[in-house]
Amino acid sequence: MEENNLNIKDENSLETIEVLLSMEPTMETLLLSSYFLGELFIHTLGGEWYYDQNYGPSIKNIGRISDFNRKPYRIIKNFANNPQNESIIRPYQAIAGTVKIL
């Protein structure tokens, strides 16, 4: 994280994640990016890790909202599969907006 100036309390770090994934979409980068996104959810919006049988490590109770859960790996994988049309930032901002409204 330090090498790329990533901060788990700053959504602007997602821009760096998108650049890294565009340059090097390896499985290791996908997994590390997924964990970073999960920690960003937890540190900025609240929530906790849990293990989803189908999707692996996931975040539950985002914003301390019961059953408001997301799967960071899916967000990261969608972006890696189609970086020209997908985003990591937009889903994060949509989730943050939902938390603020509720």
Secondary structure as the mmCIF struct_conf table of DSSP 4:
data_model
#
loop_
_struct_conf.conf_type_id
_struct_conf.id
_struct_conf.beg_label_comp_id
_struct_conf.beg_label_asym_id
_struct_conf.beg_label_seq_id
_struct_conf.end_label_comp_id
_struct_conf.end_label_asym_id
_struct_conf.end_label_seq_id
HELX_RH_3T_P HELX_RH_3T_P1 GLU A 2 ASN A 4
TURN_TY1_P TURN_TY1_P1 ASN A 5 ASN A 5
TURN_TY1_P TURN_TY1_P2 ILE A 8 LYS A 9
TURN_TY1_P TURN_TY1_P3 GLU A 11 ASN A 12
HELX_RH_AL_P HELX_RH_AL_P1 SER A 13 MET A 23
HELX_RH_AL_P HELX_RH_AL_P2 MET A 27 LEU A 45
STRN STRN1 GLU A 48 ASP A 52
TURN_TY1_P TURN_TY1_P4 GLN A 53 TYR A 55
STRN STRN2 GLY A 56 LYS A 60
BEND BEND1 ASN A 61 ASN A 61
HELX_RH_3T_P HELX_RH_3T_P2 ILE A 62 ARG A 64
TURN_TY1_P TURN_TY1_P5 SER A 66 ASP A 67
STRN STRN3 ARG A 70 ARG A 70
HELX_RH_AL_P HELX_RH_AL_P3 PRO A 72 ASN A 81
TURN_TY1_P TURN_TY1_P6 PRO A 83 ASN A 85
BEND BEND2 ILE A 88 ILE A 88
HELX_RH_AL_P HELX_RH_AL_P4 ILE A 89 ILE A 101
#
